[in-house]
Amino acid sequence: MEVEQVLHMNGADGRTSYANNSLLQRAVISWAKPIVDASIEKLCCANLPAECLRIADLGCSSGPNTLLVVSNVIDKIQNMCQNLNRRPPSLQVFLNDLPQNDFNTVFKSLPGFYKKLDERKWPEPCFIAGMPGSFYGRLFPKNSVNFFHSSYSLHWISKVPKGLVTEGLNEGNICIAKTSPPSVFNEYFEQFKNDFTVFLRSRAEELVPQGGMVLTIRGSINSHEPHSICECLGLKINDMVLEGLIEKKNLDSFNIPYYEPTMEELMELIEAEGSFRLQDLQVFKHDWDSFIKEADSGLDKKARAGIFSTHIRSVVEPFLVSHFGEGVMEDLFRRFEKDVLDYMEKEKCQSIDMVLSLTKEY
Ligand SMILES: C[S@@+](CC[C@H](N)C(=O)[O-])C[C@H]1O[C@@H](n2cnc3c(N)ncnc32)[C@H](O)[C@@H]1O
């Protein structure tokens, strides 16, 4: 099945929805805010259009995070225009995600968003539109967008690497895992390399000259020790295969289209593509579950495991369901919840989030 046709986060606002389980991504947006602010400040000082400023958020998903970045950006533009004694331009904001994203929930939240804009006396019209489609390709006309933003989306690659599908290189795993042969790492990296280069090339065509882009990408500390959360999920699927609850051939034919690059890999790809100048790069290193401890340090282990498991479920469940079916999900995530914190402690699981501020070179 084509990744574009099935990939999305859990929609609506139920117990396992992305909207109710995206605390980590929300924390990451707040870490990146000073870098987004600096990029907007630069844009306002050097390149603010008189008529209309176009912004796009790529991989917007649905829930409270979707309009958070847009709201922060508008605040910053308003402050800058006051400081510079300029009338703000009108705004056109594009919310992009794959077609299966729950755009309905996003659109239903727009009246409340417009009301808040009125309350804070934003003086010009703001037009918000959905832009369904893959960011691994063109989404907008040439030279039309002033600022791109994308958070926690670019580690999803456009397809499961070809060799994993046709040659079954990664039997018993669902991602790059300790027992995967080196060719699996190479296949994933090649796919990420192609996708990220297409992403940069597409955005370079769409950005106005000197336009800005801030990308937040979840990454690996070392490329050959990826420590992916999906590895733990794969172990639980393996257990269910051993108990006859999932067919082995179903596990062997499944791989997640997900790659967490290292900082060095990203830098090399940006330089090789050549359209962008790096203005700023910040790296945040954290334990996988630190966002839960930071939100509430009084939670016991069982409560933390529950929150962590539902957080992961809200992200990967639709993709797992497209292959394994809905029927095994409760059991799978119960097992995952039971073991994931011990797994993290044993493996000392940490990730990095990289925030990159880029401007178009020409
Ligand atoms: C973890 S969510 C992040 C959502 C939001 N930016 C946040 O920070 O909370 C990743 C989003 O990227 C979207 N995505 C993945 N691949 C994509 C692609 N090729 N084109 C557009 N969106 C994509 C997914 O559908 C998902 O909604």
The ligand as an ORCA input file, in Angstrom:
! r2SCAN-3c Opt
* xyz 0 1
  C       3.931     13.663     14.503
  S       2.907     14.561     13.415
  C       3.444     16.231     13.749
  C       2.285     17.194     13.711
  C       2.569     18.627     14.161
  N       3.491     19.269     13.258
  C       3.069     18.679     15.579
  O       4.220     19.114     15.781
  O       2.329     18.312     16.491
  C       3.636     14.267     11.793
  C       2.716     14.676     10.666
  O       3.447     14.641      9.432
  C       2.577     14.194      8.435
  N       3.340     13.726      7.264
  C       4.158     12.652      7.196
  N       4.649     12.521      5.948
  C       4.141     13.558      5.225
  C       4.273     13.974      3.872
  N       5.023     13.285      3.014
  N       3.608     15.072      3.461
  C       2.827     15.771      4.328
  N       2.651     15.419      5.633
  C       3.296     14.330      6.069
  C       1.799     13.079      9.141
  O       0.612     12.735      8.454
  C       1.546     13.715     10.504
  O       0.334     14.385     10.571
*
